Amino acid sequence: MSHEAIACALAISRTTLLKHFKEELTTGAHGHRSAVLLALEKAALKGNVTACRAYLAYTSPDLEAVVPKADRSRKPVAEAKPEAALGKKDQAQADGMVAQVGTDWEDLLKSPQRLQ
């Protein structure tokens, strides 16, 4: 918040605010910022990855040059899942459609174009 906004919220003039609260205005923000950094550090040390990144980004802005961010534009490659096994009846039906292949019956029996 700006000094004007704080003075307006307290219903006093800016000069009165600066006269009576000069020390708080100069050190208050730093005190709160350090408290937040301490909380971030505690969370990071407990293993919170987001807190680790935020803490390192604030304390070491040049770290980005050494450790680049992960490229999130690429989607992970999904592993090919094996096809679900057919049940007994479905497997028998599929085997029956190509039973003549590799036998003398192959020329006599043509494979149907579609299943019935």
Beta strands, then each sheet from edge to edge (+ up, - down):
end
